[in-house]
């Protein structure tokens, strides 16, 4: 659904890989609970910074900035995001990489088992 919307809105999707997603929850919850603890940490950060959770998908977040929108999709230790304004993508990437151990993968080419070719 995220990719269909990105195509419809004609924005480029970017990819961030979380280096230490499972470490955030390991000390408190044990390895089995680490993905849940990481999701809670990340979603709290997004909600505290003006994002809202999309009702139909609890791992999809959006934020409005004037007439522009940024969407963020979380899948365990991968985050994909895109916006109608490239500036919002750049700002989001900078904030996330400065607050968490993440690596920017640039424009999304692969996600899960999908190969994505983003072109005009």
N, C-alpha and C positions, 0 to 999 in steps of 0.2 A: 504494500500500500504506500509506503514511504517513497519508493522509487517511482511509482505511477504518479504520485503527486508532484515529485520533483520534475518529472518530465512535463507534466501539464503546466507547471508554473515556470518552466524553462530555467531552472537553476542547476548549477553544478553541485554535485555531492562530494564532500570531502570525508576523509577517513582518519581517525586517530586510534592508535593502539595503546592500550593501558599496559605499562610495563609491570606493575606490581598490584594488580587488582586483588589477587588472593591474599596478599600480605596485609591489606588493610583490616581484614576480619580475622586473620589467623590467630592472633594473640588472644582475642576476646572470645571467639566462638568456636575455634577449632577449624580445621581445614574443610570439613563438611559444610559448615555454615558460612564460609568465607564469601562465596558469591552473593549471598543475601546481604551480608554486612557491607560489602563493597557497593551494591546497588543502593542500599539505604544511605550510605555516605555520599555517593554521587548525586542521587536524587534530592537529598537535602540541600546540597550545594546549589543545584540548579533552581530549586524552588526558592531558596533564600536570595537568589540573584535575578528574580523577575520572571522566571519561566513558569509555565503552568503545565500540568500533566494532562494529556489528551485522554478524554474519558474512554474512548474505545480501545486504547492500547496503553497500558500502564508503563511501558518503556519508551513512550514517545512524548517528547516535551516540545512546547512551542513558546515563542516570545514575540511580541509585537513591538515594533519600533517605528512609530508613525505609520506610514503605509506599507512598511516592509515587515516580513516575517522570517524568523529563523526556526528551523525544525531540527531536533536532535533525537536520534534513535540510539538506544543503548542495547547492546547484546553482550552480556557478561563482560569481557575485557576489550570489546570493540565498540567504538562510537562512530556513527556516521552522522553528518550534518550538512545542511545546505540552507541557502537563503535567497530571497529575491534581491538582496543587496550584498555583493561580495565583501564589503567592509564589515558587515556583521559576522561573516565567516572568519575573517582574519582576526577580529577582536575576540571571538569565541575561542579560537584555536590558541591564541596567546594567553588568555586567562586560564584555560584548562591545562596547558603545558607548564604554566608557572605555578599552579596550585597542586598539581598531581604529577606523578611520574608517568609521562605519556610521550609517545613519539608520533609526530605528524607523518602520516603516510601520503599526504598530498591528495590529489584528486583520486577518488575511489576507482579502483580498477578491478578489485576482487572483494567480495564480502560473502562470508560463509562459503557456500558452494557456487556462488554466482560470479561469472565474469561479466564485467560491465564496461561497455564502450560508450563514453559520453562524447557526443559530437553534435555539431550543429544539425 
